[in-house]
Amino acid sequence: MTTEQQEQQQNKDVSLRIRINGAEKDAFYTICTNMGMTPSKVVRKLIEEFCIKNENTKNLL
């Protein structure tokens, strides 16, 4: 494991659990694998982009 990977791992101290149907999970995992990314990395990136895009939004719903 590289130093960068160790630093990234140290920053991950919280987990997020979601419920989706099996077909969505399978499709998501397949796409992630085909792109050479882990599902966790993709979810982290989606959350990061969502937070940046909406940081000044008061009410999303």
mmCIF file of the N, C-alpha and C atoms, coordinates in Angstrom:
data_MODEL
# 
_entry.id   MODEL 
# 
loop_
_atom_site.group_PDB 
_atom_site.id 
_atom_site.type_symbol 
_atom_site.label_atom_id 
_atom_site.label_alt_id 
_atom_site.label_comp_id 
_atom_site.label_asym_id 
_atom_site.label_entity_id 
_atom_site.label_seq_id 
_atom_site.pdbx_PDB_ins_code 
_atom_site.Cartn_x 
_atom_site.Cartn_y 
_atom_site.Cartn_z 
_atom_site.occupancy 
_atom_site.B_iso_or_equiv 
_atom_site.pdbx_formal_charge 
_atom_site.auth_seq_id 
_atom_site.auth_comp_id 
_atom_site.auth_asym_id 
_atom_site.auth_atom_id 
_atom_site.pdbx_PDB_model_num 
ATOM 1   N N  . MET A 1 1  ? 0.853   -1.176 0.000   1.00 0.00 ? 1  MET A N  1 
ATOM 2   C CA . MET A 1 1  ? 0.000   0.000  0.000   1.00 0.00 ? 1  MET A CA 1 
ATOM 3   C C  . MET A 1 1  ? 0.899   1.240  0.000   1.00 0.00 ? 1  MET A C  1 
ATOM 4   N N  . THR A 1 2  ? 0.590   2.189  -0.894  1.00 0.00 ? 2  THR A N  1 
ATOM 5   C CA . THR A 1 2  ? 1.396   3.395  -0.976  1.00 0.00 ? 2  THR A CA 1 
ATOM 6   C C  . THR A 1 2  ? 1.065   4.341  0.167   1.00 0.00 ? 2  THR A C  1 
ATOM 7   N N  . THR A 1 3  ? 1.905   5.337  0.374   1.00 0.00 ? 3  THR A N  1 
ATOM 8   C CA . THR A 1 3  ? 1.672   6.331  1.415   1.00 0.00 ? 3  THR A CA 1 
ATOM 9   C C  . THR A 1 3  ? 0.363   7.060  1.160   1.00 0.00 ? 3  THR A C  1 
ATOM 10  N N  . GLU A 1 4  ? 0.099   7.396  -0.102  1.00 0.00 ? 4  GLU A N  1 
ATOM 11  C CA . GLU A 1 4  ? -1.150  8.098  -0.448  1.00 0.00 ? 4  GLU A CA 1 
ATOM 12  C C  . GLU A 1 4  ? -2.361  7.236  -0.104  1.00 0.00 ? 4  GLU A C  1 
ATOM 13  N N  . GLN A 1 5  ? -2.306  5.960  -0.397  1.00 0.00 ? 5  GLN A N  1 
ATOM 14  C CA . GLN A 1 5  ? -3.403  5.057  -0.081  1.00 0.00 ? 5  GLN A CA 1 
ATOM 15  C C  . GLN A 1 5  ? -3.590  4.946  1.430   1.00 0.00 ? 5  GLN A C  1 
ATOM 16  N N  . GLN A 1 6  ? -2.487  4.933  2.184   1.00 0.00 ? 6  GLN A N  1 
ATOM 17  C CA . GLN A 1 6  ? -2.575  4.861  3.637   1.00 0.00 ? 6  GLN A CA 1 
ATOM 18  C C  . GLN A 1 6  ? -3.220  6.117  4.201   1.00 0.00 ? 6  GLN A C  1 
ATOM 19  N N  . GLU A 1 7  ? -2.861  7.286  3.658   1.00 0.00 ? 7  GLU A N  1 
ATOM 20  C CA . GLU A 1 7  ? -3.449  8.539  4.115   1.00 0.00 ? 7  GLU A CA 1 
ATOM 21  C C  . GLU A 1 7  ? -4.939  8.578  3.804   1.00 0.00 ? 7  GLU A C  1 
ATOM 22  N N  . GLN A 1 8  ? -5.316  8.127  2.617   1.00 0.00 ? 8  GLN A N  1 
ATOM 23  C CA . GLN A 1 8  ? -6.726  8.095  2.256   1.00 0.00 ? 8  GLN A CA 1 
ATOM 24  C C  . GLN A 1 8  ? -7.482  7.140  3.172   1.00 0.00 ? 8  GLN A C  1 
ATOM 25  N N  . GLN A 1 9  ? -6.908  6.008  3.473   1.00 0.00 ? 9  GLN A N  1 
ATOM 26  C CA . GLN A 1 9  ? -7.554  5.026  4.331   1.00 0.00 ? 9  GLN A CA 1 
ATOM 27  C C  . GLN A 1 9  ? -7.761  5.588  5.734   1.00 0.00 ? 9  GLN A C  1 
ATOM 28  N N  . GLN A 1 10 ? -6.810  6.352  6.237   1.00 0.00 ? 10 GLN A N  1 
ATOM 29  C CA . GLN A 1 10 ? -6.909  6.907  7.577   1.00 0.00 ? 10 GLN A CA 1 
ATOM 30  C C  . GLN A 1 10 ? -8.051  7.909  7.678   1.00 0.00 ? 10 GLN A C  1 
ATOM 31  N N  . ASN A 1 11 ? -8.400  8.574  6.589   1.00 0.00 ? 11 ASN A N  1 
ATOM 32  C CA . ASN A 1 11 ? -9.463  9.565  6.609   1.00 0.00 ? 11 ASN A CA 1 
ATOM 33  C C  . ASN A 1 11 ? -10.850 8.944  6.555   1.00 0.00 ? 11 ASN A C  1 
ATOM 34  N N  . LYS A 1 12 ? -10.961 7.664  6.333   1.00 0.00 ? 12 LYS A N  1 
ATOM 35  C CA . LYS A 1 12 ? -12.246 6.988  6.188   1.00 0.00 ? 12 LYS A CA 1 
ATOM 36  C C  . LYS A 1 12 ? -12.612 6.312  7.508   1.00 0.00 ? 12 LYS A C  1 
ATOM 37  N N  . ASP A 1 13 ? -13.329 7.061  8.341   1.00 0.00 ? 13 ASP A N  1 
ATOM 38  C CA . ASP A 1 13 ? -13.663 6.507  9.641   1.00 0.00 ? 13 ASP A CA 1 
ATOM 39  C C  . ASP A 1 13 ? -15.171 6.382  9.867   1.00 0.00 ? 13 ASP A C  1 
ATOM 40  N N  . VAL A 1 14 ? -15.962 6.627  8.825   1.00 0.00 ? 14 VAL A N  1 
ATOM 41  C CA . VAL A 1 14 ? -17.411 6.544  8.927   1.00 0.00 ? 14 VAL A CA 1 
ATOM 42  C C  . VAL A 1 14 ? -17.929 5.724  7.756   1.00 0.00 ? 14 VAL A C  1 
ATOM 43  N N  . SER A 1 15 ? -18.957 4.926  7.999   1.00 0.00 ? 15 SER A N  1 
ATOM 44  C CA . SER A 1 15 ? -19.557 4.171  6.899   1.00 0.00 ? 15 SER A CA 1 
ATOM 45  C C  . SER A 1 15 ? -20.985 4.659  6.677   1.00 0.00 ? 15 SER A C  1 
ATOM 46  N N  . LEU A 1 16 ? -21.463 4.425  5.466   1.00 0.00 ? 16 LEU A N  1 
ATOM 47  C CA . LEU A 1 16 ? -22.808 4.809  5.064   1.00 0.00 ? 16 LEU A CA 1 
ATOM 48  C C  . LEU A 1 16 ? -23.479 3.568  4.507   1.00 0.00 ? 16 LEU A C  1 
ATOM 49  N N  . ARG A 1 17 ? -24.630 3.263  5.037   1.00 0.00 ? 17 ARG A N  1 
ATOM 50  C CA . ARG A 1 17 ? -25.335 2.065  4.592   1.00 0.00 ? 17 ARG A CA 1 
ATOM 51  C C  . ARG A 1 17 ? -26.610 2.482  3.881   1.00 0.00 ? 17 ARG A C  1 
ATOM 52  N N  . ILE A 1 18 ? -26.808 1.971  2.665   1.00 0.00 ? 18 ILE A N  1 
ATOM 53  C CA . ILE A 1 18 ? -28.013 2.283  1.910   1.00 0.00 ? 18 ILE A CA 1 
ATOM 54  C C  . ILE A 1 18 ? -28.697 0.993  1.479   1.00 0.00 ? 18 ILE A C  1 
ATOM 55  N N  . ARG A 1 19 ? -29.977 1.106  1.162   1.00 0.00 ? 19 ARG A N  1 
ATOM 56  C CA . ARG A 1 19 ? -30.728 -0.051 0.698   1.00 0.00 ? 19 ARG A CA 1 
ATOM 57  C C  . ARG A 1 19 ? -31.160 0.198  -0.746  1.00 0.00 ? 19 ARG A C  1 
ATOM 58  N N  . ILE A 1 20 ? -30.776 -0.695 -1.649  1.00 0.00 ? 20 ILE A N  1 
ATOM 59  C CA . ILE A 1 20 ? -31.209 -0.660 -3.041  1.00 0.00 ? 20 ILE A CA 1 
ATOM 60  C C  . ILE A 1 20 ? -31.566 -2.087 -3.441  1.00 0.00 ? 20 ILE A C  1 
ATOM 61  N N  . ASN A 1 21 ? -32.274 -2.216 -4.556  1.00 0.00 ? 21 ASN A N  1 
ATOM 62  C CA . ASN A 1 21 ? -32.633 -3.577 -4.964  1.00 0.00 ? 21 ASN A CA 1 
ATOM 63  C C  . ASN A 1 21 ? -31.427 -4.290 -5.576  1.00 0.00 ? 21 ASN A C  1 
ATOM 64  N N  . GLY A 1 22 ? -31.519 -5.589 -5.629  1.00 0.00 ? 22 GLY A N  1 
ATOM 65  C CA . GLY A 1 22 ? -30.397 -6.409 -6.085  1.00 0.00 ? 22 GLY A CA 1 
ATOM 66  C C  . GLY A 1 22 ? -29.970 -6.127 -7.509  1.00 0.00 ? 22 GLY A C  1 
ATOM 67  N N  . ALA A 1 23 ? -30.931 -5.871 -8.395  1.00 0.00 ? 23 ALA A N  1 
ATOM 68  C CA . ALA A 1 23 ? -30.592 -5.616 -9.800  1.00 0.00 ? 23 ALA A CA 1 
ATOM 69  C C  . ALA A 1 23 ? -29.798 -4.317 -9.930  1.00 0.00 ? 23 ALA A C  1 
ATOM 70  N N  . GLU A 1 24 ? -30.186 -3.273 -9.172  1.00 0.00 ? 24 GLU A N  1 
ATOM 71  C CA . GLU A 1 24 ? -29.440 -2.006 -9.209  1.00 0.00 ? 24 GLU A CA 1 
ATOM 72  C C  . GLU A 1 24 ? -28.028 -2.200 -8.680  1.00 0.00 ? 24 GLU A C  1 
ATOM 73  N N  . LYS A 1 25 ? -27.899 -2.945 -7.593  1.00 0.00 ? 25 LYS A N  1 
ATOM 74  C CA . LYS A 1 25 ? -26.575 -3.207 -7.018  1.00 0.00 ? 25 LYS A CA 1 
ATOM 75  C C  . LYS A 1 25 ? -25.694 -3.957 -8.011  1.00 0.00 ? 25 LYS A C  1 
ATOM 76  N N  . ASP A 1 26 ? -26.242 -4.990 -8.621  1.00 0.00 ? 26 ASP A N  1 
ATOM 77  C CA . ASP A 1 26 ? -25.463 -5.780 -9.580  1.00 0.00 ? 26 ASP A CA 1 
ATOM 78  C C  . ASP A 1 26 ? -25.018 -4.931 -10.760 1.00 0.00 ? 26 ASP A C  1 
ATOM 79  N N  . ALA A 1 27 ? -25.928 -4.107 -11.286 1.00 0.00 ? 27 ALA A N  1 
ATOM 80  C CA . ALA A 1 27 ? -25.590 -3.242 -12.423 1.00 0.00 ? 27 ALA A CA 1 
ATOM 81  C C  . ALA A 1 27 ? -24.508 -2.244 -12.022 1.00 0.00 ? 27 ALA A C  1 
ATOM 82  N N  . PHE A 1 28 ? -24.652 -1.650 -10.841 1.00 0.00 ? 28 PHE A N  1 
ATOM 83  C CA . PHE A 1 28 ? -23.679 -0.670 -10.352 1.00 0.00 ? 28 PHE A CA 1 
ATOM 84  C C  . PHE A 1 28 ? -22.305 -1.306 -10.197 1.00 0.00 ? 28 PHE A C  1 
ATOM 85  N N  . TYR A 1 29 ? -22.237 -2.470 -9.560  1.00 0.00 ? 29 TYR A N  1 
ATOM 86  C CA . TYR A 1 29 ? -20.961 -3.157 -9.366  1.00 0.00 ? 29 TYR A CA 1 
ATOM 87  C C  . TYR A 1 29 ? -20.318 -3.535 -10.704 1.00 0.00 ? 29 TYR A C  1 
ATOM 88  N N  . THR A 1 30 ? -21.130 -3.975 -11.654 1.00 0.00 ? 30 THR A N  1 
ATOM 89  C CA . THR A 1 30 ? -20.615 -4.345 -12.970 1.00 0.00 ? 30 THR A CA 1 
ATOM 90  C C  . THR A 1 30 ? -20.017 -3.137 -13.679 1.00 0.00 ? 30 THR A C  1 
ATOM 91  N N  . ILE A 1 31 ? -20.750 -2.025 -13.659 1.00 0.00 ? 31 ILE A N  1 
ATOM 92  C CA . ILE A 1 31 ? -20.252 -0.812 -14.310 1.00 0.00 ? 31 ILE A CA 1 
ATOM 93  C C  . ILE A 1 31 ? -18.967 -0.337 -13.643 1.00 0.00 ? 31 ILE A C  1 
ATOM 94  N N  . CYS A 1 32 ? -18.946 -0.329 -12.319 1.00 0.00 ? 32 CYS A N  1 
ATOM 95  C CA . CYS A 1 32 ? -17.737 0.091  -11.599 1.00 0.00 ? 32 CYS A CA 1 
ATOM 96  C C  . CYS A 1 32 ? -16.555 -0.787 -11.969 1.00 0.00 ? 32 CYS A C  1 
ATOM 97  N N  . THR A 1 33 ? -16.762 -2.096 -11.986 1.00 0.00 ? 33 THR A N  1 
ATOM 98  C CA . THR A 1 33 ? -15.696 -3.033 -12.340 1.00 0.00 ? 33 THR A CA 1 
ATOM 99  C C  . THR A 1 33 ? -15.208 -2.792 -13.760 1.00 0.00 ? 33 THR A C  1 
ATOM 100 N N  . ASN A 1 34 ? -16.140 -2.582 -14.680 1.00 0.00 ? 34 ASN A N  1 
ATOM 101 C CA . ASN A 1 34 ? -15.765 -2.333 -16.073 1.00 0.00 ? 34 ASN A CA 1 
ATOM 102 C C  . ASN A 1 34 ? -14.973 -1.039 -16.224 1.00 0.00 ? 34 ASN A C  1 
ATOM 103 N N  . MET A 1 35 ? -15.203 -0.083 -15.321 1.00 0.00 ? 35 MET A N  1 
ATOM 104 C CA . MET A 1 35 ? -14.481 1.190  -15.353 1.00 0.00 ? 35 MET A CA 1 
ATOM 105 C C  . MET A 1 35 ? -13.188 1.136  -14.547 1.00 0.00 ? 35 MET A C  1 
ATOM 106 N N  . GLY A 1 36 ? -12.938 -0.004 -13.889 1.00 0.00 ? 36 GLY A N  1 
ATOM 107 C CA . GLY A 1 36 ? -11.722 -0.162 -13.102 1.00 0.00 ? 36 GLY A CA 1 
ATOM 108 C C  . GLY A 1 36 ? -11.754 0.594  -11.788 1.00 0.00 ? 36 GLY A C  1 
ATOM 109 N N  . MET A 1 37 ? -12.950 0.805  -11.258 1.00 0.00 ? 37 MET A N  1 
ATOM 110 C CA . MET A 1 37 ? -13.098 1.537  -9.989  1.00 0.00 ? 37 MET A CA 1 
ATOM 111 C C  . MET A 1 37 ? -13.873 0.674  -9.005  1.00 0.00 ? 37 MET A C  1 
ATOM 112 N N  . THR A 1 38 ? -13.640 0.909  -7.723  1.00 0.00 ? 38 THR A N  1 
ATOM 113 C CA . THR A 1 38 ? -14.428 0.204  -6.722  1.00 0.00 ? 38 THR A CA 1 
ATOM 114 C C  . THR A 1 38 ? -15.751 0.943  -6.512  1.00 0.00 ? 38 THR A C  1 
ATOM 115 N N  . PRO A 1 39 ? -16.805 0.223  -6.167  1.00 0.00 ? 39 PRO A N  1 
ATOM 116 C CA . PRO A 1 39 ? -18.077 0.887  -5.888  1.00 0.00 ? 39 PRO A CA 1 
ATOM 117 C C  . PRO A 1 39 ? -17.943 1.942  -4.790  1.00 0.00 ? 39 PRO A C  1 
ATOM 118 N N  . SER A 1 40 ? -17.148 1.677  -3.778  1.00 0.00 ? 40 SER A N  1 
ATOM 119 C CA . SER A 1 40 ? -16.958 2.648  -2.696  1.00 0.00 ? 40 SER A CA 1 
ATOM 120 C C  . SER A 1 40 ? -16.347 3.943  -3.207  1.00 0.00 ? 40 SER A C  1 
ATOM 121 N N  . LYS A 1 41 ? -15.363 3.823  -4.073  1.00 0.00 ? 41 LYS A N  1 
ATOM 122 C CA . LYS A 1 41 ? -14.719 5.019  -4.613  1.00 0.00 ? 41 LYS A CA 1 
ATOM 123 C C  . LYS A 1 41 ? -15.706 5.843  -5.436  1.00 0.00 ? 41 LYS A C  1 
ATOM 124 N N  . VAL A 1 42 ? -16.548 5.170  -6.220  1.00 0.00 ? 42 VAL A N  1 
ATOM 125 C CA . VAL A 1 42 ? -17.540 5.867  -7.031  1.00 0.00 ? 42 VAL A CA 1 
ATOM 126 C C  . VAL A 1 42 ? -18.542 6.592  -6.136  1.00 0.00 ? 42 VAL A C  1 
ATOM 127 N N  . VAL A 1 43 ? -19.016 5.926  -5.087  1.00 0.00 ? 43 VAL A N  1 
ATOM 128 C CA . VAL A 1 43 ? -19.975 6.557  -4.169  1.00 0.00 ? 43 VAL A CA 1 
ATOM 129 C C  . VAL A 1 43 ? -19.332 7.755  -3.475  1.00 0.00 ? 43 VAL A C  1 
ATOM 130 N N  . ARG A 1 44 ? -18.084 7.612  -3.032  1.00 0.00 ? 44 ARG A N  1 
ATOM 131 C CA . ARG A 1 44 ? -17.398 8.743  -2.390  1.00 0.00 ? 44 ARG A CA 1 
ATOM 132 C C  . ARG A 1 44 ? -17.302 9.929  -3.344  1.00 0.00 ? 44 ARG A C  1 
ATOM 133 N N  . LYS A 1 45 ? -16.983 9.656  -4.613  1.00 0.00 ? 45 LYS A N  1 
ATOM 134 C CA . LYS A 1 45 ? -16.874 10.730 -5.604  1.00 0.00 ? 45 LYS A CA 1 
ATOM 135 C C  . LYS A 1 45 ? -18.234 11.381 -5.856  1.00 0.00 ? 45 LYS A C  1 
ATOM 136 N N  . LEU A 1 46 ? -19.281 10.585 -5.952  1.00 0.00 ? 46 LEU A N  1 
ATOM 137 C CA . LEU A 1 46 ? -20.631 11.139 -6.138  1.00 0.00 ? 46 LEU A CA 1 
ATOM 138 C C  . LEU A 1 46 ? -21.025 12.043 -4.970  1.00 0.00 ? 46 LEU A C  1 
ATOM 139 N N  . ILE A 1 47 ? -20.730 11.609 -3.756  1.00 0.00 ? 47 ILE A N  1 
ATOM 140 C CA . ILE A 1 47 ? -21.048 12.410 -2.575  1.00 0.00 ? 47 ILE A CA 1 
ATOM 141 C C  . ILE A 1 47 ? -20.241 13.699 -2.575  1.00 0.00 ? 47 ILE A C  1 
ATOM 142 N N  . GLU A 1 48 ? -18.963 13.595 -2.889  1.00 0.00 ? 48 GLU A N  1 
ATOM 143 C CA . GLU A 1 48 ? -18.103 14.782 -2.941  1.00 0.00 ? 48 GLU A CA 1 
ATOM 144 C C  . GLU A 1 48 ? -18.637 15.795 -3.959  1.00 0.00 ? 48 GLU A C  1 
ATOM 145 N N  . GLU A 1 49 ? -18.972 15.329 -5.168  1.00 0.00 ? 49 GLU A N  1 
ATOM 146 C CA . GLU A 1 49 ? -19.478 16.223 -6.208  1.00 0.00 ? 49 GLU A CA 1 
ATOM 147 C C  . GLU A 1 49 ? -20.823 16.826 -5.821  1.00 0.00 ? 49 GLU A C  1 
ATOM 148 N N  . PHE A 1 50 ? -21.693 16.037 -5.200  1.00 0.00 ? 50 PHE A N  1 
ATOM 149 C CA . PHE A 1 50 ? -22.992 16.524 -4.749  1.00 0.00 ? 50 PHE A CA 1 
ATOM 150 C C  . PHE A 1 50 ? -22.826 17.631 -3.712  1.00 0.00 ? 50 PHE A C  1 
ATOM 151 N N  . CYS A 1 51 ? -21.927 17.414 -2.763  1.00 0.00 ? 51 CYS A N  1 
ATOM 152 C CA . CYS A 1 51 ? -21.697 18.409 -1.706  1.00 0.00 ? 51 CYS A CA 1 
ATOM 153 C C  . CYS A 1 51 ? -21.136 19.710 -2.281  1.00 0.00 ? 51 CYS A C  1 
ATOM 154 N N  . ILE A 1 52 ? -20.203 19.598 -3.210  1.00 0.00 ? 52 ILE A N  1 
ATOM 155 C CA . ILE A 1 52 ? -19.629 20.797 -3.829  1.00 0.00 ? 52 ILE A CA 1 
ATOM 156 C C  . ILE A 1 52 ? -20.709 21.555 -4.597  1.00 0.00 ? 52 ILE A C  1 
ATOM 157 N N  . LYS A 1 53 ? -21.489 20.837 -5.384  1.00 0.00 ? 53 LYS A N  1 
ATOM 158 C CA . LYS A 1 53 ? -22.521 21.452 -6.213  1.00 0.00 ? 53 LYS A CA 1 
ATOM 159 C C  . LYS A 1 53 ? -23.590 22.147 -5.355  1.00 0.00 ? 53 LYS A C  1 
ATOM 160 N N  . ASN A 1 54 ? -23.897 21.582 -4.205  1.00 0.00 ? 54 ASN A N  1 
ATOM 161 C CA . ASN A 1 54 ? -25.026 22.057 -3.409  1.00 0.00 ? 54 ASN A CA 1 
ATOM 162 C C  . ASN A 1 54 ? -24.649 22.717 -2.094  1.00 0.00 ? 54 ASN A C  1 
ATOM 163 N N  . GLU A 1 55 ? -23.382 23.076 -1.918  1.00 0.00 ? 55 GLU A N  1 
ATOM 164 C CA . GLU A 1 55 ? -22.948 23.611 -0.626  1.00 0.00 ? 55 GLU A CA 1 
ATOM 165 C C  . GLU A 1 55 ? -23.669 24.895 -0.218  1.00 0.00 ? 55 GLU A C  1 
ATOM 166 N N  . ASN A 1 56 ? -24.145 25.678 -1.173  1.00 0.00 ? 56 ASN A N  1 
ATOM 167 C CA . ASN A 1 56 ? -24.833 26.925 -0.840  1.00 0.00 ? 56 ASN A CA 1 
ATOM 168 C C  . ASN A 1 56 ? -26.338 26.820 -0.965  1.00 0.00 ? 56 ASN A C  1 
ATOM 169 N N  . THR A 1 57 ? -26.832 25.612 -1.157  1.00 0.00 ? 57 THR A N  1 
ATOM 170 C CA . THR A 1 57 ? -28.266 25.392 -1.294  1.00 0.00 ? 57 THR A CA 1 
ATOM 171 C C  . THR A 1 57 ? -28.871 25.191 0.092   1.00 0.00 ? 57 THR A C  1 
ATOM 172 N N  . LYS A 1 58 ? -29.928 25.942 0.381   1.00 0.00 ? 58 LYS A N  1 
ATOM 173 C CA . LYS A 1 58 ? -30.552 25.850 1.700   1.00 0.00 ? 58 LYS A CA 1 
ATOM 174 C C  . LYS A 1 58 ? -31.531 24.701 1.804   1.00 0.00 ? 58 LYS A C  1 
ATOM 175 N N  . ASN A 1 59 ? -32.316 24.467 0.751   1.00 0.00 ? 59 ASN A N  1 
ATOM 176 C CA . ASN A 1 59 ? -33.342 23.436 0.805   1.00 0.00 ? 59 ASN A CA 1 
ATOM 177 C C  . ASN A 1 59 ? -33.332 22.649 -0.497  1.00 0.00 ? 59 ASN A C  1 
ATOM 178 N N  . LEU A 1 60 ? -32.939 21.396 -0.437  1.00 0.00 ? 60 LEU A N  1 
ATOM 179 C CA . LEU A 1 60 ? -32.840 20.584 -1.649  1.00 0.00 ? 60 LEU A CA 1 
ATOM 180 C C  . LEU A 1 60 ? -34.177 19.979 -2.046  1.00 0.00 ? 60 LEU A C  1 
ATOM 181 N N  . LEU A 1 61 ? -35.094 19.881 -1.126  1.00 0.00 ? 61 LEU A N  1 
ATOM 182 C CA . LEU A 1 61 ? -36.384 19.236 -1.440  1.00 0.00 ? 61 LEU A CA 1 
ATOM 183 C C  . LEU A 1 61 ? -37.466 20.247 -1.646  1.00 0.00 ? 61 LEU A C  1 
# 
